[in-house]
Amino acid sequence: MRLVCLQAYRHLEQTGQIILKALALYLDLPTDYFEKKVWNGNSILRAIHYYPIEDPAQVEKEAVRAAAHTDINLITLLMGASAEGLEILRKDGAWIPVTALPEQLVVNVGDMLSRLTNERLTSTVHRVVNPPREKMHLPRYSIPFFMHPRSEMDLSCLPNCIDAQHPKKYPDTRAGAFLEQRLAEIGLKK
């Protein structure tokens, strides 16, 4: 299992680096802007198991498997999960279901990239809803790859993302300090 997980991690890391190169071009940055910032970074490949719901009668109508949130990192890569349930919040306030088909990835913008770009790229608000009643007895498995930079990466808003119409929204910070702050805010660290 270790060998398979390491291989998946490396492939997703390489894919994330390619996506970051494309984002650098979009942001009018050198193509290799993110390269040294993510090399030996704090990325995480996480296996998530959502348990089956044994008694659907006990589930409240508005209950979800994972409440609406954004990810802390630069980008998140999501391979297809074992069951539907992922939803993304559109700018108009509507929730839309999203499923990665075989050989596809869903790419979410994380808070670090949103902050770095002064919200030119905004964090993807997402959640995981309960399955329909007839599928509640099934578990859901998901393996997201959270691409984090090195702790010393400067997350100060990029100068080319700040102008009169888009004033700087965030104080300067580094990725490690921002991660610690966010983990404390959500109760994962004291």
C-alpha positions in Angstrom: 0.0 0.0 0.0 2.9 2.4 0.8 4.3 2.0 -2.7 1.0 2.8 -4.3 0.3 5.8 -2.1 3.8 7.2 -2.7 3.4 6.7 -6.5 -0.1 8.5 -6.4 1.5 11.3 -4.3 4.3 11.8 -6.8 2.0 11.8 -9.8 -0.4 14.3 -8.1 2.5 16.5 -7.0 3.8 16.6 -10.6 0.3 17.4 -11.9 -0.1 20.1 -9.4 3.2 21.6 -10.5 2.0 21.7 -14.1 -1.2 23.4 -13.0 0.7 25.9 -11.0 2.9 26.7 -14.1 -0.3 27.4 -16.0 -1.6 29.6 -13.2 1.7 31.5 -13.2 1.3 32.3 -16.9 -2.3 33.4 -16.3 -1.1 35.7 -13.5 1.7 37.1 -15.7 4.4 35.6 -13.6 7.4 33.6 -14.7 6.4 30.0 -15.5 8.6 28.7 -12.7 7.3 31.1 -10.1 5.8 28.4 -7.8 8.5 25.7 -8.5 10.8 26.4 -5.6 7.9 27.4 -3.4 6.3 24.0 -3.5 9.5 21.9 -3.7 9.6 19.8 -0.5 6.5 21.7 0.6 3.9 20.6 3.1 1.5 18.8 0.6 -0.8 16.1 1.9 -2.5 13.1 0.3 -5.4 12.3 2.5 -7.8 9.3 2.4 -11.2 10.2 3.6 -13.9 7.6 4.6 -17.4 8.8 5.0 -19.2 6.0 6.8 -22.5 4.5 5.6 -25.6 5.9 7.3 -27.2 2.9 9.1 -30.4 4.6 10.0 -31.6 7.1 7.4 -34.6 8.0 9.7 -32.0 9.6 12.1 -30.6 11.9 9.5 -31.8 15.5 9.6 -33.0 16.9 6.3 -30.2 19.5 6.1 -27.4 17.3 7.4 -24.2 17.0 5.3 -21.2 14.7 5.4 -18.8 17.7 5.3 -20.0 21.3 5.9 -19.3 24.1 3.5 -15.6 25.1 3.7 -12.6 26.2 1.7 -9.2 24.5 1.8 -6.2 26.3 3.3 -3.6 25.4 0.7 -2.7 26.6 -2.8 -4.7 24.1 -4.8 -6.5 20.8 -4.1 -6.6 18.0 -6.7 -9.5 15.6 -6.4 -9.7 12.3 -8.1 -13.1 10.6 -8.6 -14.7 9.6 -5.3 -16.4 6.3 -4.8 -19.8 8.0 -4.7 -21.3 11.3 -5.5 -21.8 14.0 -2.9 -19.3 16.8 -3.7 -20.9 20.1 -4.4 -19.3 23.5 -5.2 -20.9 26.9 -4.5 -21.3 29.0 -7.6 -20.9 32.8 -7.4 -24.7 33.1 -7.7 -25.2 31.1 -4.5 -26.4 27.9 -6.1 -24.8 24.5 -5.1 -23.8 22.3 -8.1 -22.8 18.7 -8.0 -19.3 17.9 -9.2 -17.9 14.5 -10.1 -14.5 13.7 -11.5 -14.9 11.1 -14.2 -12.2 8.5 -14.9 -9.0 10.2 -16.0 -10.2 13.6 -14.8 -9.3 15.8 -11.8 -11.3 18.5 -10.1 -9.0 21.4 -9.2 -10.0 23.7 -6.3 -8.4 27.0 -5.5 -7.3 27.2 -1.9 -7.1 30.1 0.5 -3.3 30.6 0.1 -3.7 31.1 -3.7 -6.7 33.3 -3.2 -4.8 35.4 -0.7 -1.7 35.6 -2.9 -3.8 36.8 -5.9 -5.7 39.3 -3.8 -8.8 37.2 -4.7 -8.2 37.4 -8.4 -8.6 33.6 -8.0 -11.0 32.9 -5.2 -11.1 29.9 -2.9 -13.5 27.2 -4.0 -16.3 26.8 -1.4 -17.4 23.2 -1.3 -19.2 20.6 0.8 -20.1 16.9 0.7 -23.8 16.2 1.0 -25.5 13.0 2.1 -26.4 10.6 -0.6 -30.0 9.9 -1.6 -31.9 7.7 0.8 -31.5 4.6 -1.3 -27.7 5.0 -1.2 -27.2 5.9 2.4 -26.1 2.4 3.3 -23.0 2.9 1.1 -19.7 4.4 2.3 -18.0 7.2 0.4 -14.2 7.3 -0.2 -12.3 10.3 -1.4 -8.6 10.9 -1.8 -7.8 14.6 -2.2 -4.3 15.9 -2.7 -3.7 19.2 -0.9 -0.8 21.1 -2.5 0.9 23.2 0.1 4.0 25.3 -0.4 7.0 25.5 1.9 6.3 27.3 5.2 8.6 30.2 4.2 6.6 31.1 1.1 5.6 34.7 1.1 1.9 35.1 0.7 1.9 38.8 0.3 -0.6 39.9 -2.4 1.1 39.9 -5.8 1.7 43.5 -6.9 0.1 42.8 -10.3 -3.1 41.8 -8.5 -3.5 45.1 -6.7 -4.8 48.3 -8.3 -7.3 51.1 -7.7 -10.2 48.8 -8.3 -8.7 46.0 -6.3 -7.0 47.4 -3.2 -4.8 45.1 -1.1 -7.1 42.9 1.0 -4.6 41.1 3.3 -1.7 41.9 5.5 1.6 40.3 4.6 2.3 36.8 6.0 4.1 33.6 5.2 2.5 30.2 4.4 3.6 28.6 7.6 2.2 31.4 9.8 -1.0 31.4 7.8 -1.4 27.6 8.1 -0.9 27.8 11.8 -3.5 30.6 12.1 -6.1 28.8 10.1 -5.6 25.5 11.9 -6.1 27.3 15.2 -9.2 29.0 13.8 -10.8 25.7 12.9 -9.8 24.0 16.2 -7.1 21.6 14.8 -4.3 23.3 16.6 -3.9 25.2 19.9 
